[in-house]
Amino acid sequence: MDDLASFLRTRRSRIDPASAGIPTDRRRRVEGLRREEVAHLSGVSVDYYVRLEQGRATQPSEQVLDALARVLGLDETERGHLHRLARQRRRAKAPNGRVRPELLRVLDLVADAPALIMDHRLDVLAGNRLAGLLYSRPLRGLNTARHLFLEESERGLYAGWEQCTLDVVGHLRLAAGRFPEDPRLASLIGELAMGSERFRRLWARADVRARTHGRKSYRHPLVGALDLHQENFALPDEPSMELIVLSAAPGSPAEDGLRLLAALGAESGDPHPVVNAPVRE
């Protein structure tokens, strides 16, 4: 799904030679740095770097990886991804995605904000009542990457759809580096590539993004604009899962919108209860 060779090639192509102190002229046809330039700047032989990009060199040292990260201008997330790709054979298979009952009880306690438990594949494993109302559908079987890229009728829910696509593809790139032997993740990526031209273009860029926190804006068909803050919480002993809470600032229109959404859901008799979705084989 992802490998060290392709990641190095895409990162090399985005570096401006001038920023690396390499003079250029109009005759230069290579986008970004040449292989020999990366090798020289990072202090490795050209032959060894070529073998890295061809997937023929195994287990590069920490020093080599750090030097390559410096030359290629990698940020902290990309640097970690580079090291994981170089140690790919040492990684374990993906967890099975079962949610502990105690975590479901925690979701029940979050009453005034949509809250979800999501795995590395972006499958929603569990969610509270407001989360189901936000998506206007039962959460069982929901994968937010499919929802974003393949369900065009649902695209209007995401006020920042283009930014969301960047974040999702970047997250899946990281997941592919962490869990290269996960067949369900490989199947999902293939399905998205077959069904979405935008996904194919973004995947080819090999960008990686870590999901942490930030603004998340929705356009709900019943209550209108919801400008929320997303906070991602790592779960102890659950390396492939995160608890995600979407909160509204006190006194904001979004807080009023969530209250209205909860009231409308209660009136409709469609509470979308917490679910623990079965793992699909």
C-alpha positions, 0 to 999 in steps of 0.5 A: 500500500505504501513503501519507502521508495515511493515516499522518497520519490514524491518528497524529492520532487517537491524540493526547490533546488534553489532552497537547497543551494543548488543553482538551476537554469532553463535546461533543467528538466527534473522536478525537484531534486535529482537522486544524486543531489539528495545523496550528496546533501544527505551524505550517502552514496549515489548507488545506495540512494538509488537502491533505496528509491528502487526498493532494493536497499533494506533497513537503512540506519537511523542516521541515514533516515535522519539525514534524508529527512533533513534534506527533504524538509520533512515535518515531524509527521513525515519524519515519523512516517519515513522511519515507520516505512523503513522498519515495515517488516517489524510492524504488527498486524492491525488490531481487530477493532473491538470496542470495550464496553467501558468505552461505550459507557464513556460515550454515553456520558458525552451528552452535549457534543457528537462523540465517536470512536473511530479506527485507523481505517476511518470506520466508525466503531461506536458513537453517541446519540448526537453523532448519529443525528449529525450524520443523519443516519445510523452509525453502523457500517459508516466509514467516513472516507467512503462517506466523503469521497463516494457518497456524492449526495452526502458531500454537502454535509462537509462545509470544508469538503476539499480540506477534509479530503486532504486530511482523510487521504493524509491519515490513510497514508499514515495508516498504510505505513503503520499497518501494511499487512491490513487487507481491509485497509488495502481493500478500502484504498483500492475502492476509493481509488476506483471510485474517486478521481480526486482520491487518486490524485491526492493519493499519488501525492503521498502526503501524510497528515496526523489527525489531532485537533482543529476546526470542523465545519458542517452544513446540516440539512436541519439546523444549518451551519455548525462550526465545531472544534474537533479533539482527538484522544488516543485510547490506552491499549488501543493503538488503532482507535481514537475517541473524537469529540466535536464541541461547540464554543459556549454561547455560539450559534453552533451550541444552539444548533446542537441543542436544536438538533438534539431536540429535533431528534428526540421529537422524531423518535430516531435517537441513533443509539450508540453502536458497536459495529461488527468487524467485517472480514 
